[in-house]
């Protein structure tokens, strides 16, 4: 696959670096701003490599010649002396200024003699003899370089676009000046950036392209530094400002993500419904278990009550049995006590009946009537009168005995 099919290179000139010719005393101002084309000057070539101020030397020679002419032809030795002093001063000033060289901050100067490089001067004021020429000034500042958008194929053969901004610095001014020009280095740097970025894009799947803006770029920086290091340049930083796959891929990814989200949401709803159903079943099961427990407890309570009643009945039976046994024993020991107890009970009943005139007495035989009569007399008149009553069957004065039929017959 050719580079034209992998990378979309702009059809316009994308040069960002330039080389300019300016006077040495304007170098600082020129380095601080871009040129009219918007390019960054990285190399400045002094208009005149020799630093002797010719205007001062020429003026001094003119003044010196005028003084000599005035002294010789016009016999004005005062003017001649003044002219000589002024001319020599102007010539000396023009030559003295050539020894002082001011290198602007953030730049380095290449010093040569007789067309041969001698050494590199750092920024600041330097004392350089006039027979040494300043041939080039090279910027030492970090230079931003905006790489045009690169459209390259990813690992899964989808075209992605990457925007990158790099920052480099010229660490060896001599190698940079005498190895390549600024315009040529612009093209070399652009090609190296495109190759490195394209190789990085090929390593990544499409869904990882957007991560380039957040990934560490030290590997890219090292790879690009290896490409430009022969020219005395070091890459300081690489920033991937934008990395995006095609719009169709993004829409497809969005649709896929939406489908996954909807599927996940549907699965969550199903899981929630199942969980609610399990909870409802668990609650119903717990309710049934609680009802069974309540019924079992009620049954156990009834069983306990029945057992209690049974025990009470058994105790009552034992008590009654004990009472009867005791009563039987007492009757055997005191045989007349039962008759006495019966008579006492009858007496109590008779007493109660005697006080109630409306009571109806059901009598079984004549003995019962007699006994009732005796009992009434006993209650009304005391025991003496009751003892005077006749025995059953005897005639009583003033009374007659009438047998009363037994109502039970």
C-alpha positions as CSV (number, residue, x, y, z in Angstrom):
1,X,0.0,0.0,0.0
2,X,1.5,3.4,-1.0
3,X,1.7,6.4,1.2
4,X,-0.9,8.2,-0.9
5,X,-3.5,5.6,0.0
6,X,-2.7,5.6,3.7
7,X,-2.1,9.3,4.4
8,X,-3.9,12.3,3.3
9,X,-1.3,15.0,2.8
10,X,-2.6,18.6,2.5
11,X,-2.4,20.0,-1.0
12,X,-1.1,23.3,0.3
13,X,2.4,24.1,1.5
14,X,2.6,23.1,5.1
15,X,6.1,24.4,5.8
16,X,6.5,25.7,9.4
17,X,10.2,26.3,9.7
18,X,12.2,29.0,7.9
19,X,15.7,30.5,7.5
20,X,16.2,34.3,7.2
21,X,18.9,36.8,6.5
22,X,18.9,39.7,9.0
23,X,21.3,42.1,10.6
24,X,23.0,40.7,13.6
25,X,21.6,43.3,16.0
26,X,18.0,42.4,15.0
27,X,18.4,38.7,15.6
28,X,16.7,38.8,19.0
29,X,13.5,40.4,17.6
30,X,13.4,38.1,14.6
31,X,13.6,34.9,16.8
32,X,10.8,36.2,19.0
33,X,8.1,36.2,16.2
34,X,7.0,34.4,13.1
35,X,7.7,35.7,9.6
36,X,5.1,37.0,7.2
37,X,4.2,33.5,6.1
38,X,3.5,32.4,9.6
39,X,6.7,30.2,9.8
40,X,9.0,30.0,12.7
41,X,12.6,31.2,12.0
42,X,15.1,28.6,13.4
43,X,18.2,29.8,11.6
44,X,19.3,33.4,11.0
45,X,22.2,34.4,8.7
46,X,23.7,37.8,9.4
47,X,23.6,40.1,6.5
48,X,27.3,41.0,7.0
49,X,29.5,38.4,8.7
50,X,32.2,41.0,9.4
51,X,31.3,43.2,12.3
52,X,33.5,46.3,11.7
53,X,31.3,49.4,11.6
54,X,32.3,50.7,8.2
55,X,30.3,53.9,8.5
56,X,32.4,55.0,11.5
57,X,35.6,54.0,9.8
58,X,34.8,55.9,6.6
59,X,33.6,58.9,8.6
60,X,36.9,58.8,10.6
61,X,39.0,58.6,7.4
62,X,37.1,61.5,5.9
63,X,37.5,63.7,9.0
64,X,41.2,62.7,9.2
65,X,41.7,63.6,5.5
66,X,39.9,66.9,5.9
67,X,42.1,67.8,8.9
68,X,45.2,67.0,7.0
69,X,44.1,69.1,4.0
70,X,43.1,72.0,6.3
71,X,46.5,71.9,8.0
72,X,48.5,71.6,4.8
73,X,46.7,73.9,2.4
74,X,45.0,76.4,4.7
75,X,47.7,76.4,7.3
76,X,45.0,75.7,9.9
77,X,46.9,73.4,12.3
78,X,44.3,73.7,15.0
79,X,41.6,72.4,12.7
80,X,44.1,69.8,11.4
81,X,44.8,68.6,15.0
82,X,41.1,68.5,15.9
83,X,40.3,66.6,12.6
84,X,43.0,64.1,13.2
85,X,41.9,63.4,16.8
86,X,38.2,63.1,15.7
87,X,39.0,60.9,12.7
88,X,41.2,58.5,14.7
89,X,38.5,58.4,17.4
90,X,35.8,57.5,14.8
91,X,38.0,54.8,13.3
92,X,38.9,53.4,16.8
93,X,35.2,53.3,17.8
94,X,34.2,51.5,14.6
95,X,36.9,48.9,15.1
96,X,36.3,48.6,18.9
97,X,32.6,47.8,18.3
98,X,33.6,44.9,16.1
99,X,35.2,43.1,19.1
100,X,31.9,43.1,21.1
101,X,29.3,40.6,19.9
102,X,25.9,40.2,21.6
103,X,24.3,36.8,21.0
104,X,20.5,37.1,21.8
105,X,19.0,35.0,24.6
106,X,17.8,31.6,23.5
107,X,20.2,31.3,20.5
108,X,23.6,30.0,19.6
109,X,26.1,31.5,17.1
110,X,28.5,29.7,14.8
111,X,31.9,31.3,14.7
112,X,34.2,30.7,11.7
113,X,37.6,32.0,10.4
114,X,38.6,32.0,6.8
115,X,35.4,30.0,6.0
116,X,36.1,27.3,8.5
117,X,34.0,26.6,11.6
118,X,35.9,27.4,14.8
119,X,33.4,27.0,17.7
120,X,29.9,27.7,18.9
121,X,29.1,30.8,21.0
122,X,26.5,30.7,23.7
123,X,24.0,33.5,24.4
124,X,25.3,36.8,26.0
125,X,27.9,39.4,25.2
126,X,31.1,37.9,23.8
127,X,34.5,39.5,22.9
128,X,35.4,38.2,19.4
129,X,38.1,39.6,17.2
130,X,36.8,41.1,13.9
131,X,38.7,38.5,11.9
132,X,36.3,35.9,13.2
133,X,32.9,35.9,11.4
134,X,29.5,35.0,12.8
135,X,28.0,32.8,10.1
136,X,24.7,31.6,11.6
137,X,22.5,32.1,14.6
138,X,20.4,29.0,15.6
139,X,17.5,29.1,18.1
140,X,17.8,27.1,21.2
141,X,14.2,27.4,22.2
142,X,11.6,24.6,22.2
143,X,9.8,24.8,18.8
144,X,6.2,23.6,18.4
145,X,5.5,21.7,15.2
146,X,1.9,21.0,14.2
147,X,1.7,17.7,12.4
148,X,-1.1,17.7,9.8
149,X,-4.0,15.2,10.3
150,X,-2.9,11.7,9.5
151,X,-5.4,9.3,8.1
152,X,-4.1,5.7,8.4
153,X,-5.4,2.2,8.6
154,X,-5.8,0.6,12.1
155,X,-5.1,-3.0,13.0
156,X,-8.5,-4.1,11.9
157,X,-8.3,-2.2,8.6
158,X,-10.4,0.8,9.5
159,X,-9.2,4.3,8.6
160,X,-8.6,6.6,11.6
161,X,-7.5,10.2,11.7
162,X,-4.9,11.5,14.2
163,X,-3.9,15.1,15.0
164,X,-0.5,15.5,16.7
165,X,1.5,18.4,18.1
166,X,5.2,17.8,18.8
167,X,7.8,20.0,20.4
168,X,11.5,19.7,19.5
169,X,14.8,21.5,20.4
170,X,18.0,22.0,18.4
171,X,20.7,20.6,20.7
172,X,23.6,20.7,18.2
173,X,23.6,23.9,16.2
174,X,26.6,23.0,14.0
175,X,25.1,19.6,12.9
176,X,21.8,21.2,12.2
177,X,23.2,24.0,10.1
178,X,25.7,22.0,8.1
179,X,23.7,18.8,7.8
180,X,20.4,20.2,6.5
181,X,18.6,23.4,5.7
182,X,15.5,24.6,7.6
183,X,13.2,23.9,4.7
184,X,14.6,20.4,4.1
185,X,14.4,19.6,7.8
186,X,10.7,20.7,7.7
187,X,10.0,18.0,5.1
188,X,12.1,15.4,6.9
189,X,10.4,16.1,10.2
190,X,7.0,15.9,8.6
191,X,7.8,12.6,6.9
192,X,9.2,11.1,10.1
193,X,6.1,12.2,12.1
194,X,3.8,10.6,9.6
195,X,5.7,7.4,9.6
196,X,5.8,7.1,13.3
197,X,2.2,8.0,13.8
198,X,1.1,5.7,11.0
199,X,3.0,2.8,12.5
200,X,1.4,3.5,15.9
201,X,-2.1,3.5,14.4
202,X,-1.4,0.2,12.7
203,X,-0.7,-1.4,16.1
204,X,-4.1,-0.5,17.6
205,X,-7.6,-1.7,17.0
206,X,-10.2,0.9,16.0
207,X,-11.9,0.9,19.4
208,X,-8.5,1.8,21.0
209,X,-7.7,4.8,18.8
210,X,-9.4,7.3,21.0
211,X,-7.1,6.2,23.8
212,X,-4.2,7.7,22.0
213,X,-5.0,11.1,23.5
214,X,-4.6,9.7,27.0
215,X,-1.8,7.2,26.5
216,X,1.9,7.7,27.3
217,X,3.8,8.8,24.2
218,X,7.3,8.1,25.4
219,X,7.7,5.3,22.8
220,X,6.6,7.6,20.0
221,X,9.0,10.3,21.3
222,X,11.9,7.9,21.3
223,X,11.1,6.5,17.9
224,X,10.8,10.0,16.4
225,X,14.0,11.2,18.2
226,X,15.9,8.4,16.6
227,X,14.8,9.7,13.2
228,X,15.9,13.3,13.7
229,X,18.9,12.9,16.1
230,X,21.4,12.8,13.2
231,X,20.5,16.5,12.5
232,X,21.2,17.6,16.1
233,X,17.5,17.7,17.1
234,X,15.8,16.1,20.1
235,X,12.0,15.6,20.4
236,X,10.9,16.9,23.8
237,X,7.2,16.1,23.8
238,X,4.5,14.5,21.6
239,X,0.8,15.4,22.2
240,X,-1.9,13.6,20.4
241,X,-4.6,16.3,20.3
242,X,-7.2,14.3,18.5
243,X,-7.7,10.6,17.5
244,X,-10.9,9.5,15.9
245,X,-12.2,6.7,13.7
246,X,-14.5,7.5,10.7
247,X,-18.0,8.9,11.5
248,X,-19.6,5.7,10.1
249,X,-17.6,3.6,12.5
250,X,-18.5,5.9,15.4
251,X,-22.2,5.7,14.5
252,X,-21.9,1.9,14.2
253,X,-20.2,1.8,17.6
254,X,-22.8,4.0,19.1
255,X,-25.5,1.8,17.8
256,X,-23.7,-1.3,19.1
257,X,-23.1,0.3,22.5
258,X,-26.8,1.4,22.6
259,X,-27.9,-2.2,21.7
260,X,-25.5,-3.5,24.4
261,X,-26.9,-1.0,26.9
262,X,-30.5,-1.9,26.0
263,X,-29.6,-5.6,26.3
264,X,-28.0,-5.0,29.6
265,X,-30.9,-3.0,30.8
266,X,-33.3,-5.7,29.6
267,X,-31.3,-8.3,31.4
268,X,-31.3,-6.2,34.6
269,X,-35.0,-5.8,34.4
270,X,-35.4,-9.6,33.9
271,X,-33.1,-10.2,36.8
272,X,-35.1,-7.7,38.9
273,X,-38.3,-9.4,38.0
274,X,-36.9,-12.8,38.8
275,X,-35.6,-11.5,42.1
276,X,-39.0,-10.0,42.9
277,X,-40.6,-13.2,42.0
278,X,-38.2,-15.2,44.2
279,X,-38.8,-12.7,47.0
280,X,-42.6,-13.1,46.6
281,X,-42.3,-16.8,46.6
282,X,-40.0,-16.7,49.6
283,X,-42.5,-14.4,51.4
284,X,-45.4,-16.8,50.5
285,X,-43.3,-19.8,51.7
286,X,-42.5,-18.0,54.9
287,X,-46.1,-17.1,55.4
288,X,-47.2,-20.7,54.8
289,X,-44.5,-21.9,57.2
290,X,-45.6,-19.4,59.8
291,X,-49.2,-20.5,59.4
292,X,-48.2,-24.1,59.7
293,X,-46.2,-23.2,62.8
294,X,-49.2,-21.4,64.3
295,X,-51.4,-24.3,63.6
296,X,-48.9,-26.7,65.1
297,X,-48.5,-24.5,68.1
298,X,-52.4,-24.3,68.4
299,X,-52.5,-28.1,68.1
300,X,-49.8,-28.5,70.7
301,X,-51.7,-26.2,72.9
302,X,-54.9,-28.2,72.5
303,X,-52.9,-31.4,73.2
304,X,-51.4,-29.9,76.3
305,X,-54.8,-28.7,77.4
306,X,-56.3,-32.2,76.8
307,X,-53.4,-33.7,78.7
308,X,-53.9,-31.2,81.4
309,X,-57.7,-32.0,81.6
310,X,-56.8,-35.7,81.6
311,X,-54.4,-35.3,84.4
312,X,-57.0,-33.2,86.3
313,X,-59.6,-35.9,85.7
314,X,-57.2,-38.5,86.8
315,X,-56.4,-36.5,89.9
316,X,-60.2,-35.9,90.5
317,X,-60.8,-39.6,90.1
318,X,-57.9,-40.4,92.4
319,X,-59.3,-37.9,94.9
320,X,-62.8,-39.2,94.7
321,X,-61.5,-42.7,95.0
322,X,-59.5,-41.7,98.0
323,X,-62.5,-39.9,99.5
324,X,-64.8,-42.9,98.9
325,X,-62.2,-45.3,100.3
326,X,-61.7,-43.1,103.3
327,X,-65.5,-42.9,103.7
328,X,-65.9,-46.6,103.4
329,X,-63.3,-47.1,106.0
330,X,-65.0,-44.7,108.3
331,X,-68.4,-46.3,107.7
332,X,-66.9,-49.7,108.5
333,X,-65.4,-48.2,111.7
334,X,-68.5,-46.1,112.6
335,X,-71.6,-47.9,111.2
336,X,-74.2,-45.6,112.9
337,X,-72.5,-42.5,111.6
338,X,-74.2,-43.0,108.1
339,X,-77.7,-43.1,109.6
340,X,-76.9,-40.1,111.8
341,X,-75.6,-38.2,108.8
342,X,-78.7,-39.1,106.8
343,X,-81.0,-38.0,109.5
344,X,-79.1,-34.8,109.9
345,X,-79.4,-34.1,106.2
346,X,-83.2,-34.9,106.4
347,X,-83.4,-32.6,109.3
348,X,-81.8,-29.8,107.4
349,X,-84.2,-30.4,104.5
350,X,-87.2,-30.4,106.8
351,X,-86.1,-27.3,108.4
352,X,-85.9,-25.6,105.1
353,X,-89.3,-26.9,104.0
354,X,-90.9,-25.8,107.3
355,X,-90.0,-22.3,106.6
356,X,-91.4,-22.4,103.0
357,X,-95.2,-22.8,103.1
358,X,-95.4,-23.1,99.3
359,X,-93.1,-26.1,99.1
360,X,-94.6,-29.3,97.7
361,X,-93.6,-32.4,99.4
362,X,-93.6,-35.7,97.6
363,X,-94.0,-38.5,100.1
364,X,-93.4,-42.1,99.3
365,X,-95.1,-44.0,102.2
366,X,-96.8,-43.4,105.7
367,X,-93.5,-43.6,107.5
368,X,-92.3,-40.7,105.4
369,X,-95.4,-38.7,106.4
370,X,-94.8,-39.6,110.1
371,X,-91.2,-38.7,109.9
372,X,-92.1,-35.4,108.2
373,X,-94.7,-34.7,110.9
374,X,-92.3,-35.4,113.7
375,X,-89.7,-33.3,112.0
376,X,-92.2,-30.4,111.8
377,X,-93.1,-30.8,115.5
378,X,-89.5,-30.9,116.4
379,X,-88.8,-27.7,114.5
380,X,-91.8,-25.9,115.9
381,X,-92.1,-27.1,119.6
382,X,-88.7,-28.7,120.3
383,X,-87.6,-32.2,121.1
384,X,-90.0,-32.8,124.0
385,X,-93.1,-32.5,122.0
386,X,-91.7,-34.5,119.2
387,X,-90.9,-37.4,121.6
388,X,-94.6,-37.5,122.7
389,X,-95.8,-38.3,119.2
390,X,-96.9,-41.9,118.6
391,X,-95.0,-44.5,116.8
392,X,-96.0,-45.3,113.3
393,X,-99.3,-47.2,113.3
394,X,-100.4,-46.1,116.8
395,X,-103.6,-44.2,117.4
396,X,-103.2,-40.6,118.6
397,X,-105.9,-38.9,120.7
398,X,-107.9,-36.5,118.6
399,X,-106.3,-37.7,115.5
400,X,-106.7,-40.5,113.0
401,X,-104.2,-42.2,111.0
402,X,-105.0,-42.5,107.4
403,X,-102.6,-44.5,105.4
404,X,-101.3,-42.6,102.5
405,X,-100.6,-44.5,99.4
406,X,-97.1,-44.6,98.2
407,X,-96.8,-42.3,95.2
408,X,-94.0,-44.3,93.9
409,X,-96.3,-47.4,93.4
